[in-house]
Amino acid sequence: MSRWLPQPVLTFVIAGLWLVVVSSFTLNSLVMAGLVGIAIPLLVRGFWTDRPHLRRPLRALGLLGRVLVDILIANLQVARRVLGPLSRLRPAFVTIPLDVSSPYVATILGSIVSLTPGTVSVEIEMEARTMLVHALDAPDPQALVATVKTRYEAPLKEIFGC
């Protein structure tokens, strides 16, 4: 099974995304979704050498819910700030020290930060164990560090056991 489905969860996610994109649930689209869902993980499995294993999948669902809510709230906050006086914005580059040792988990953390409007992960430096983040409005950079570490990094450490 692992030879043909090296990433079963990813296979089903890709197949599901394919069906959403094509907006069709015919036999042809189901077969194509299955083929694409199987082919992509097979083609890229050589790139995932040190991928950590999911230790707490239910915790991952909780983190997903938290990220989705945070994205919604951040959209509203960014809209309010951008539509208000731009002179009130305090953009900043903030260096966040990382506790995670896995580049894979650090990349997930960087993706979460970048998906949240108003922040973008600029660079992840695994040797120095830091992530450089640009924030649209960061009046208190240490508060941003604390938020990223408690809301996202700590759950990722728990989910992946690293």
Rosetta silent file (secondary structure, phi, psi, omega in degrees, C-alpha in Angstrom):
SEQUENCE: MSRWLPQPVLTFVIAGLWLVVVSSFTLNSLVMAGLVGIAIPLLVRGFWTDRPHLRRPLRALGLLGRVLVDILIANLQVARRVLGPLSRLRPAFVTIPLDVSSPYVATILGSIVSLTPGTVSVEIEMEARTMLVHALDAPDPQALVATVKTRYEAPLKEIFGC
SCORE:     score description
SCORE:     0.000 S_00000001
   1 L     0.000  -44.163 -176.995    0.000    0.000    0.000 S_00000001
   2 L   -69.418  -20.927  178.149    2.736    2.513    0.893 S_00000001
   3 L   -69.235  -41.026 -179.050    4.455    1.865   -2.430 S_00000001
   4 L   -92.460  -23.069  177.716    1.446    3.083   -4.432 S_00000001
   5 L  -127.808   75.244 -177.830    0.107    5.480   -1.810 S_00000001
   6 L   -66.314  -25.343  179.863    3.155    7.004   -0.115 S_00000001
   7 L  -134.348   78.196 -175.136    1.004    9.848    1.235 S_00000001
   8 H   -59.184  -39.646  179.816   -2.606    8.569    1.556 S_00000001
   9 H   -65.368  -44.892  178.449   -3.903   11.725    3.243 S_00000001
  10 H   -61.612  -39.222  177.987   -2.255   13.932    0.626 S_00000001
  11 H   -57.201  -46.971 -178.954   -3.687   11.698   -2.116 S_00000001
  12 H   -70.683  -34.328  177.074   -7.219   12.259   -0.821 S_00000001
  13 H   -65.638  -45.419  179.403   -6.647   15.996   -0.316 S_00000001
  14 H   -63.245  -43.995  179.080   -5.349   16.390   -3.879 S_00000001
  15 H   -61.870  -42.264  178.161   -8.218   14.331   -5.275 S_00000001
  16 H   -64.068  -42.250  177.783  -10.715   16.409   -3.296 S_00000001
  17 H   -64.280  -38.177  177.737   -9.156   19.662   -4.463 S_00000001
  18 H   -59.173  -45.699 -178.874   -9.245   18.407   -8.044 S_00000001
  19 H   -64.804  -36.125  178.177  -12.974   17.747   -7.741 S_00000001
  20 H   -67.901  -42.407 -177.998  -13.567   21.201   -6.270 S_00000001
  21 H   -65.568  -44.049 -178.271  -11.562   22.891   -9.023 S_00000001
  22 H   -80.527  -12.688  178.296  -13.300   21.085  -11.871 S_00000001
  23 L    52.121   42.024 -178.962  -16.702   21.467  -10.153 S_00000001
  24 L  -146.704  138.429  179.075  -17.820   18.127  -11.506 S_00000001
  25 L  -121.676   40.469  176.618  -18.563   14.809   -9.883 S_00000001
  26 L   -81.143  169.792  178.743  -18.912   12.665  -12.987 S_00000001
  27 H   -59.710  -42.063  179.003  -17.214    9.291  -13.349 S_00000001
  28 H   -60.143  -45.563 -178.421  -14.551   10.874  -15.578 S_00000001
  29 H   -69.469  -33.602  176.532  -13.720   13.589  -13.044 S_00000001
  30 H   -65.788  -42.641  178.293  -13.638   11.039  -10.198 S_00000001
  31 H   -65.116  -44.922  179.498  -11.221    8.827  -12.132 S_00000001
  32 H   -63.729  -40.022  177.293   -9.043   11.795  -13.064 S_00000001
  33 H   -60.830  -42.195  177.745   -9.055   13.027   -9.448 S_00000001
  34 H   -63.837  -43.428  179.396   -7.904    9.588   -8.327 S_00000001
  35 H   -64.379  -45.349  179.009   -5.140    9.467  -10.923 S_00000001
  36 H   -65.747  -41.121  179.393   -3.889   12.961  -10.108 S_00000001
  37 H   -62.871  -32.592  177.585   -4.167   12.237   -6.374 S_00000001
  38 H   -82.867  -41.579 -173.685   -2.022    9.128   -6.742 S_00000001
  39 H   -66.813  -44.912 -174.609    0.439   10.505   -9.324 S_00000001
  40 H   -61.836  -50.513  177.967    1.518   13.728   -7.585 S_00000001
  41 H   -61.342  -34.124  177.248    2.644   12.126   -4.285 S_00000001
  42 H   -65.745  -39.275 -178.446    4.444    9.403   -6.249 S_00000001
  43 H   -71.523  -30.061 -175.506    6.278   11.974   -8.342 S_00000001
  44 H  -105.849    3.822 -176.072    7.400   14.118   -5.399 S_00000001
  45 H   -61.979  -25.882  177.756    8.111   11.475   -2.746 S_00000001
  46 H   -67.978  -20.375  179.839   11.858   11.761   -3.343 S_00000001
  47 H   -83.545  -14.273 -176.036   11.766   15.361   -2.127 S_00000001
  48 L  -105.968   74.004 -175.393   10.279   14.407    1.274 S_00000001
  49 L   -82.757  -43.277 -175.912   13.157   12.661    2.946 S_00000001
  50 L  -112.674   41.452 -177.804   12.860   13.809    6.572 S_00000001
  51 L   -72.205  124.264  178.237    9.138   14.371    6.799 S_00000001
  52 L   -72.183  158.694 -178.711    7.915   14.096   10.396 S_00000001
  53 L   -97.741  144.394  179.630    4.904   11.943   11.152 S_00000001
  54 L   -68.393  118.322 -178.187    1.605   13.268   12.398 S_00000001
  55 L   -96.098  -33.658 -176.836    1.368   12.325   16.090 S_00000001
  56 L  -130.928   80.567 -176.139   -1.883   14.079   17.060 S_00000001
  57 H   -62.606  -33.735  178.912   -4.242   14.306   14.060 S_00000001
  58 H   -68.123  -34.579  175.552   -7.193   15.609   16.099 S_00000001
  59 H   -64.576  -34.110  177.677   -4.992   18.424   17.396 S_00000001
  60 H   -63.536  -39.155  177.468   -4.184   19.179   13.748 S_00000001
  61 H   -64.721  -38.495  176.344   -7.889   19.659   13.052 S_00000001
  62 H   -63.028  -42.052  177.763   -8.074   22.057   15.996 S_00000001
  63 H   -64.594  -40.786  177.329   -5.118   24.024   14.643 S_00000001
  64 H   -58.214  -44.826  177.901   -6.745   24.133   11.207 S_00000001
  65 H   -61.526  -42.105  178.951   -9.890   25.604   12.766 S_00000001
  66 H   -62.262  -44.181 -179.184   -7.831   28.161   14.684 S_00000001
  67 H   -63.842  -42.888  179.522   -5.954   29.198   11.535 S_00000001
  68 H   -61.999  -42.596  177.875   -9.176   29.588    9.547 S_00000001
  69 H   -65.086  -43.249  179.725  -10.714   31.784   12.266 S_00000001
  70 H   -63.177  -36.424  177.604   -7.496   33.818   12.528 S_00000001
  71 H   -64.032  -43.430  178.919   -7.473   34.326    8.745 S_00000001
  72 H   -62.348  -48.190 -179.688  -11.040   35.639    8.858 S_00000001
  73 H   -63.511  -43.367 -179.148  -10.299   37.995   11.762 S_00000001
  74 H   -63.760  -35.587  176.530   -7.022   39.174   10.178 S_00000001
  75 H   -59.038  -45.375 -179.994   -8.846   39.968    6.924 S_00000001
  76 H   -66.235  -41.575  179.863  -11.179   42.286    8.803 S_00000001
  77 H   -65.614  -43.212  179.897   -8.333   43.878   10.777 S_00000001
  78 H   -65.120  -42.609  178.465   -6.206   44.464    7.666 S_00000001
  79 H   -59.679  -43.982  179.663   -9.162   45.941    5.788 S_00000001
  80 H   -63.154  -42.935 -178.244   -9.842   48.322    8.682 S_00000001
  81 H   -69.521  -40.323 -178.206   -6.190   49.364    8.911 S_00000001
  82 H   -71.295  -35.116  179.131   -5.714   49.821    5.171 S_00000001
  83 H   -78.841  -15.976  177.810   -8.926   51.800    4.796 S_00000001
  84 L   -86.707 -167.956  179.337   -7.988   53.988    7.757 S_00000001
  85 L   -65.944  122.504 -178.726   -5.165   56.493    7.939 S_00000001
  86 H   -66.373  -20.678  179.679   -2.050   54.857    6.552 S_00000001
  87 H   -67.520  -17.911  178.693    0.093   56.965    8.872 S_00000001
  88 H   -80.538  -15.481 -179.818   -1.125   54.783   11.753 S_00000001
  89 L   -69.062  139.575  176.594    0.434   51.654   10.253 S_00000001
  90 L  -126.032   76.699  179.681    3.665   50.508   11.887 S_00000001
  91 L   -66.804  150.067 -179.183    5.156   47.925    9.530 S_00000001
  92 E  -158.461  150.519  167.324    8.086   45.950   10.855 S_00000001
  93 E   -93.810  129.177 -176.847   10.366   43.035   10.209 S_00000001
  94 E  -125.240  129.823  176.006   10.296   40.746   13.231 S_00000001
  95 E   -93.519  123.407 -179.190   12.665   37.850   13.905 S_00000001
  96 E  -107.876  119.838  176.331   10.925   34.949   15.597 S_00000001
  97 E   -70.473  137.686 -177.770   13.136   32.367   17.326 S_00000001
  98 L  -102.603  137.221  172.788   12.063   28.835   16.419 S_00000001
  99 L   -95.100  -20.751 -179.316   11.800   25.905   18.807 S_00000001
 100 L   -74.193  142.893 -178.723   10.953   23.431   16.049 S_00000001
 101 L  -104.191  -13.190 -177.805   13.895   21.522   14.622 S_00000001
 102 L   -87.972  126.194  175.683   12.214   20.089   11.539 S_00000001
 103 H   -60.130  -32.679  179.617   12.447   22.146    8.336 S_00000001
 104 H   -62.867  -48.271 -179.614    9.129   20.596    7.289 S_00000001
 105 H   -68.123  -37.871  177.070    7.346   21.851   10.424 S_00000001
 106 H   -62.882  -36.327  177.676    9.077   25.246   10.149 S_00000001
 107 H   -67.334  -39.712  175.912    7.768   25.496    6.584 S_00000001
 108 H   -61.838  -43.648  178.019    4.239   24.737    7.760 S_00000001
 109 H   -60.798  -45.274  177.710    4.625   27.471   10.382 S_00000001
 110 H   -61.569  -36.802  178.386    5.887   29.901    7.740 S_00000001
 111 H   -66.968  -41.804  178.144    2.938   29.004    5.512 S_00000001
 112 H   -60.950  -45.847  179.583    0.463   29.637    8.326 S_00000001
 113 H   -60.612  -42.653 -178.257    2.050   33.038    9.004 S_00000001
 114 H   -71.652  -29.713  178.374    1.949   33.911    5.298 S_00000001
 115 H   -72.370  -24.673 -179.016   -1.669   32.793    4.913 S_00000001
 116 L   -80.831  116.033 -178.584   -2.737   35.126    7.692 S_00000001
 117 L   -54.990  139.435  179.204   -3.356   38.574    6.153 S_00000001
 118 L    98.886  -12.474  177.747   -1.054   41.278    7.423 S_00000001
 119 E  -135.925  149.547  175.512    1.947   39.010    7.920 S_00000001
 120 E  -145.232  135.193  176.131    4.290   37.194    5.596 S_00000001
 121 E   -78.860  119.024 -175.708    7.125   34.811    6.321 S_00000001
 122 E   -91.579  -42.424 -176.906   10.143   36.249    4.519 S_00000001
 123 E  -154.300  139.634  173.033   12.866   33.785    5.457 S_00000001
 124 E  -116.350  120.817 -178.774   13.285   30.658    7.546 S_00000001
 125 E  -113.322   99.418 -175.407   16.837   30.053    8.702 S_00000001
 126 L   -69.786  -32.600  179.342   17.061   26.547   10.180 S_00000001
 127 L   -65.519  -40.233  178.363   20.715   26.832   11.196 S_00000001
 128 L   -88.311   -9.337 -177.112   19.991   29.930   13.271 S_00000001
 129 L    54.430   55.851  177.749   16.505   28.589   14.100 S_00000001
 130 E  -137.721  157.850  173.786   14.773   31.828   13.218 S_00000001
 131 E  -131.009  126.462  177.272   11.978   32.996   10.976 S_00000001
 132 E   -92.215  125.731 -177.141   11.895   36.538    9.623 S_00000001
 133 E  -122.998  136.574  171.346    8.349   37.874    9.369 S_00000001
 134 E  -101.800  128.256  178.904    7.122   41.120    7.865 S_00000001
 135 E  -114.265  136.148  178.672    4.056   42.519    9.587 S_00000001
 136 L   -64.092  -37.651 -179.207    1.872   45.242    8.106 S_00000001
 137 L  -144.228  106.670 -177.821    1.205   46.647   11.560 S_00000001
 138 L  -131.584   76.667  179.586    3.382   45.598   14.492 S_00000001
 139 L   -65.461  -28.364  179.341    3.241   48.180   17.277 S_00000001
 140 L  -129.211   91.585 -177.706    4.576   45.535   19.692 S_00000001
 141 H   -57.455  -34.475  179.495    6.947   43.106   17.923 S_00000001
 142 H   -67.321  -30.738  175.925    7.293   40.951   21.052 S_00000001
 143 H   -66.891  -38.271  176.353    3.518   40.462   21.108 S_00000001
 144 H   -63.476  -43.751  177.761    3.713   39.191   17.523 S_00000001
 145 H   -58.959  -48.094 -178.818    6.483   36.767   18.527 S_00000001
 146 H   -62.358  -40.421  179.944    4.421   35.518   21.471 S_00000001
 147 H   -64.059  -47.815 -179.727    1.310   35.107   19.328 S_00000001
 148 H   -61.927  -42.363 -176.830    3.076   33.078   16.623 S_00000001
 149 H   -69.361  -40.940 -176.859    4.795   30.886   19.193 S_00000001
 150 H   -83.516  -39.740 -175.652    1.718   30.155   21.314 S_00000001
 151 H   -81.077  -28.391 -173.620   -1.014   30.021   18.662 S_00000001
 152 H  -123.144  -49.222 -174.819    0.870   28.170   15.929 S_00000001
 153 H   -68.453  -45.269 -179.353    4.325   26.872   16.845 S_00000001
 154 H   -59.412  -46.835  176.726    3.364   25.194   20.138 S_00000001
 155 H   -63.308  -37.051  178.138    0.463   23.252   18.556 S_00000001
 156 H   -63.795  -38.820  176.553    2.688   22.243   15.608 S_00000001
 157 H   -61.569  -40.353  179.125    5.284   20.901   18.039 S_00000001
 158 H   -69.537  -42.325 -178.041    2.577   18.879   19.731 S_00000001
 159 H   -63.821  -42.017 -176.244    1.048   17.656   16.456 S_00000001
 160 H  -100.711   -2.383  178.096    4.352   16.470   15.027 S_00000001
 161 L    63.866   39.279 -179.464    6.096   15.573   18.289 S_00000001
 162 L  -127.697    0.000    0.000    9.132   17.736   17.644 S_00000001
